[in-house]
Amino acid sequence: MPIRILIADDHAVVRSGLRALLRADPDLEVVGEAEDGIETLRLAETLHPDMVLLDITMPPEDGIKTAKQLKEKHPELIVLFLTMHEDESLLHEALRAGASGYVIKRAEESEIIQAIHAVSHGDIYVHPAMTRALLHQPVTTEHRRGSPANALTRRELDVLRLLAKGNTNRQIAGLLGLS
């Protein structure tokens, strides 16, 4: 069964390009397109997509607010941001809003497809150019005590370090001898 995707971007040419890209993958189905946050929320209600491919900069409300509302109403819905913003604070806001991934628009087409498949399998995907931002967020003592990072295994920390250096999943697997 294909992954049902709602594309939300305020630029028609971007939506058209994404539709053409996604149509080439038989495991993906574009079920609708929205040009703003209000339309995104309405279409999510009626079309019941598995995933929303969401831009951050959209009128009248930005994608972060839209993502929060989507996740409140549909917690099972996967939100993957596709944005031009390479801003650490926006990445952190997107993840706090419930996003499963963050891809920048200058990504290769194959990276966008890879991100869609990764998040559809329950993984978190952050574009390699943005992974360093995950390590730059200051951690207070209070956050450190209850942080999920404390629960990471040595191997998971190795993977995180390699991600932060900009390695792809395939490169990490090769470096660590994983399939």
C-alpha positions as CSV (number, residue, x, y, z in Angstrom):
1,M,0.0,0.0,0.0
2,P,1.5,3.3,-1.0
3,I,2.4,6.1,1.5
4,R,-0.3,8.8,1.1
5,I,1.2,12.2,1.0
6,L,-0.3,15.7,1.3
7,I,2.1,18.4,-0.1
8,A,1.9,21.8,1.6
9,D,3.9,24.7,0.1
10,D,2.8,28.2,-0.9
11,H,4.7,28.0,-4.2
12,A,2.8,26.2,-7.0
13,V,6.0,25.4,-8.9
14,V,7.4,23.6,-5.8
15,R,4.2,21.6,-5.4
16,S,4.3,20.7,-9.1
17,G,8.0,19.6,-8.9
18,L,7.4,17.5,-5.8
19,R,4.3,15.9,-7.3
20,A,6.4,14.9,-10.3
21,L,9.2,13.6,-8.1
22,L,7.0,11.6,-5.9
23,R,4.9,10.2,-8.7
24,A,8.1,8.4,-10.0
25,D,8.1,6.2,-6.9
26,P,5.4,3.5,-6.9
27,D,5.4,3.4,-3.1
28,L,4.3,7.0,-2.9
29,E,1.0,8.6,-3.7
30,V,0.2,12.3,-3.6
31,V,-3.4,12.6,-2.4
32,G,-3.6,16.4,-2.3
33,E,-1.8,19.8,-2.3
34,A,-2.3,22.8,-0.1
35,E,-0.9,26.3,-0.4
36,D,-1.3,27.5,3.2
37,G,-1.7,26.2,6.7
38,I,-5.5,26.5,6.8
39,E,-5.9,24.5,3.6
40,T,-3.4,22.0,5.0
41,L,-5.5,21.4,8.1
42,R,-8.7,21.2,6.1
43,L,-7.3,18.7,3.6
44,A,-5.7,16.6,6.4
45,E,-9.2,16.2,7.8
46,T,-10.8,15.1,4.6
47,L,-8.0,13.2,2.8
48,H,-6.5,11.3,5.7
49,P,-2.9,11.3,4.4
50,D,-0.2,9.2,6.1
51,M,2.2,12.1,5.8
52,V,2.3,15.8,5.3
53,L,5.3,17.2,3.4
54,L,5.2,20.7,4.9
55,D,7.0,24.0,4.2
56,I,7.8,26.3,7.2
57,T,7.2,29.7,5.5
58,M,3.5,29.7,4.5
59,P,0.8,32.3,5.0
60,P,-1.2,33.0,7.1
61,E,0.3,30.8,9.8
62,D,3.7,29.3,9.5
63,G,4.4,25.6,9.1
64,I,5.5,25.1,12.7
65,K,2.1,26.2,14.0
66,T,0.4,24.1,11.4
67,A,2.4,21.1,12.4
68,K,1.5,21.6,16.1
69,Q,-2.2,21.7,15.1
70,L,-1.9,18.7,12.8
71,K,-0.2,16.6,15.5
72,E,-2.8,17.7,18.1
73,K,-5.7,16.5,15.9
74,H,-3.9,13.6,14.3
75,P,-1.1,12.3,16.5
76,E,-0.4,9.4,14.1
77,L,0.2,11.7,11.1
78,I,3.8,12.0,10.0
79,V,5.1,15.5,9.4
80,L,8.2,16.0,7.3
81,F,9.4,19.5,6.8
82,L,10.8,20.5,3.4
83,T,12.2,24.0,3.8
84,M,14.7,26.5,2.6
85,H,15.6,27.4,6.2
86,E,18.9,26.1,7.4
87,D,18.3,27.6,10.8
88,E,19.1,25.7,14.0
89,S,16.3,27.3,16.0
90,L,13.8,26.4,13.4
91,L,15.0,22.8,13.3
92,H,14.5,22.5,17.1
93,E,11.1,24.2,16.8
94,A,10.1,21.8,14.1
95,L,11.1,18.8,16.1
96,R,9.3,20.1,19.2
97,A,6.2,20.6,17.1
98,G,6.2,16.9,16.4
99,A,8.0,16.7,13.1
100,S,9.6,13.4,12.2
101,G,12.0,15.0,9.8
102,Y,13.6,18.1,8.4
103,V,14.9,18.3,4.9
104,I,16.3,21.4,3.2
105,K,15.1,22.3,-0.3
106,R,18.6,22.2,-1.8
107,A,18.7,18.5,-1.0
108,E,19.1,16.0,-3.9
109,E,15.9,14.4,-5.1
110,S,17.1,11.0,-3.8
111,E,17.5,12.5,-0.3
112,I,13.9,13.7,-0.3
113,I,12.7,10.3,-1.3
114,Q,15.0,8.7,1.3
115,A,13.7,11.0,4.0
116,I,10.1,10.1,3.2
117,H,10.8,6.4,3.4
118,A,12.8,6.8,6.6
119,V,10.1,8.7,8.5
120,S,7.4,6.4,7.2
121,H,9.2,3.5,8.9
122,G,9.3,5.4,12.2
123,D,12.8,6.9,11.9
124,I,13.7,10.5,12.4
125,Y,15.4,12.1,9.4
126,V,17.4,15.3,9.6
127,H,19.2,16.5,6.5
128,P,23.0,15.9,6.9
129,A,23.7,19.7,6.6
130,M,21.5,20.2,9.7
131,T,22.7,17.4,12.0
132,R,25.4,19.5,13.6
133,A,22.6,21.7,14.9
134,L,21.3,18.8,17.0
135,L,24.5,18.9,19.0
136,H,24.7,22.7,19.4
137,Q,21.7,23.1,21.5
138,P,22.8,23.9,25.0
139,V,21.9,21.3,27.6
140,T,21.1,22.4,31.1
141,T,21.6,20.1,34.1
142,E,17.8,19.8,34.4
143,H,17.5,18.7,30.8
144,R,20.5,16.3,31.1
145,R,19.0,14.3,34.0
146,G,15.7,13.5,32.1
147,S,17.2,13.5,28.7
148,P,16.6,10.6,26.3
149,A,20.3,11.0,25.3
150,N,21.3,9.4,28.6
151,A,19.5,6.3,27.5
152,L,21.6,6.0,24.3
153,T,23.9,3.0,23.9
154,R,27.6,3.4,22.9
155,R,26.7,2.3,19.3
156,E,23.8,4.8,19.1
157,L,26.2,7.6,20.2
158,D,28.7,6.4,17.5
159,V,25.9,6.7,14.9
160,L,25.0,10.2,16.2
161,R,28.6,11.4,16.0
162,L,28.9,10.2,12.4
163,L,25.6,11.9,11.5
164,A,26.9,15.1,13.0
165,K,29.9,14.9,10.8
166,G,27.6,14.8,7.8
167,N,27.8,11.1,6.9
168,T,24.9,9.5,5.1
169,N,23.1,6.5,6.4
170,R,24.9,4.3,3.9
171,Q,28.3,5.7,4.8
172,I,27.6,5.2,8.5
173,A,26.6,1.6,7.9
174,G,29.9,1.0,6.0
175,L,32.0,2.7,8.7
176,L,30.4,0.7,11.5
177,G,30.1,-2.6,9.6
178,L,26.3,-2.6,9.7
179,S,23.8,-3.7,7.0
